[in-house]
Amino acid sequence: NMKVTDIDQEIEKKIINDRKKDYGNYQENFTLLAEMFTIILYDNLKKVIKPHQVGQLMMALKLFRTTKNFKADNYIDLSIYNKMTKEVHKKEVAKKDKI
């Protein structure tokens, strides 16, 4: 008997693996998107956007979508982006601490 939380974790793992096949490594993608967002927003920024901030922006988008109507996918994606962002941010902090 699987618990609901176990099922949710299995669904998240499958989605992450499927998206990795389709789009590549999320950590690399967050880094590239941070550079793209920084370029696009260049005139409005005083600093560059960091990869973990890309995850935060993606979470904001998903959270915003939940205010419009119910779609379970938005909540699943929000949870996945949260995990991804936590890992990216943790690595950024660890890297900074080593310098």
N, C-alpha and C positions, 0 to 999 in steps of 0.2 A: 504494500500500500504506500503510494507516494503522497507526500504532503503537498498542499497547494504551493507552498514556497519552493519545494523541489521542482515542481512542474514549471513554475515561473522561471526558475534559474535555467532549466533545460531549454525552454523557449528562447530566453535571452542568448544563451550560448549558440543555439542554432542560427538566430538572426545575426549575431556578430560574425559567425563563420560564413554565412551566406553573403553578407555585405563585404567581408574581406575578399571573397572570391570575385565579387562584382566590382569593387572599388579599390581594393588594396588595403594596406595597413593603416588603421585609423590614426595612429600616432604620427606617421609621416604625413597623412592627409591634413591633420590639424596644423602641423607645422607649415605646410604649403598654403593652406587657407589663411593662416595668420599673416603670412607675407602678402597674399592677395588682398585681404581685408585692409592691411596697412597701406598698401598702394592705393586702393580705391578711396580710402578715407584720409589720405595723406594730408590734405589741407585742413582737416578737422582734428587731427591728433597731435599730441605733444610727445607721445611715445609710441613704440611699435606694439602691435597686438601680439600677445604670447599664445602659444598653442593651447594652453588650458582655457584661455579666454574664448577661443573658438568653441570649445565644448560648452562653456557657459552661455554663449550666444545661441548655440543649437538647443540647449535646454530651455532658454527663454522663448525660442520659437515654438517648441513643443508645448510648453506651459501655456503660452498665448493661445495656441490652437485648442487647448482643452476648455477655454472660456467660450468658444464658439458653438461647439456641440460635442456630444460624446462620441469618441472613436477610440476604442481600446488601444489601437496601435500607437496613438500619441502618448499614452501612459507607459506603454512598453518601451517606446523609443526614449522617453524621458529618463526612465530607469537605466537604460543602456548608456545613454550619453552621460549620465551621472557617474556610472562606473568607469567609463572611458576617461572622463575628465579628471576624476580622482587619481587614476593611474598616471596620466600625463603630468598633472600638477605635482604629484609626489616625486616623479622623476626630475622635474624642473627644480624643485626645492633641494633634492639630494645632490643634483649636479652643482647648484649654486653653493651648497655647503662645502663641497669638495674644493672649490676654487679659493 
